[in-house]
Amino acid sequence: MAEKPKLYYFNGRGRMESIRWLLAVAGVEFEEVILETREQYLKLLEDGFLLFQQVPLVEIDGMKLTQTQAILSYLAAKYNLYGKDLKETALINMYTGGISDLMFLIMVHYFKPAEEKEKEIEFILEKAKSRYFPAFEKILKNHGQDYLVGNRFSWADIHLLEVILMVEELRATALSEFPLLQAFKTRISNIPTIKKFLQPGSQRKPPPDDHYVATVKKVLQI
Ligand code: GSN
């Protein structure tokens, strides 16, 4: 039997969280190596595991993969969540690219000084509600299917649900003007592997706290 994928990252979401989501939703068990110290990171560098001296790192199928996008594309293709042809894959790339841009805004705001955070949250919510959510509401309306691409479940659906939940953590009412996204959220959350991942005790990480931010800064010396 193939070994379980091994994920090297901090004990928090960051760039690894979408990888955890994809694996969990595909029903794949994975192991995690949690980086807590500078020494662990330096050891990975010394061993030549980090091509560009960066994490996330995922050991899978005899490869040591870095670059989040490359890892996600590999997993999406491997687990049949990447469309039925090149055109569907292009749409999935376009949709997930936009979602990742919004996720990145959320991810980095946790690292901003406390006095800038409120303003940053308002900026993120404004972008979500005026740019990203209307785009996906329109896609769902025009496409008229349960899923974003084709008529089957894909990585785009997983990624959209992940970002919806991230935005709702910042403002619980964020979806109030987007009825199709509300229905999408309910539908996708009920897919058995997702339902399981959303329950306590799964490998899903909580929103970043001060300890997580301090650990990342300490390990990377940033
Ligand atoms: O998407 C990717 O995996 C890369 N294009 C960027 C990865 C990256 O920036 N990793 C950071 C830590 S995770 N969060 O942002 C990292 O390892 N930074 C150390 C460094 O020296 O760049």
Residues whose N, C-alpha, C, O or C-beta is under 5 A from the ligand:
A	BS01	GSN	G14 R15 Q53 Q54 V55 P56 Q67 T68 Q69 L220
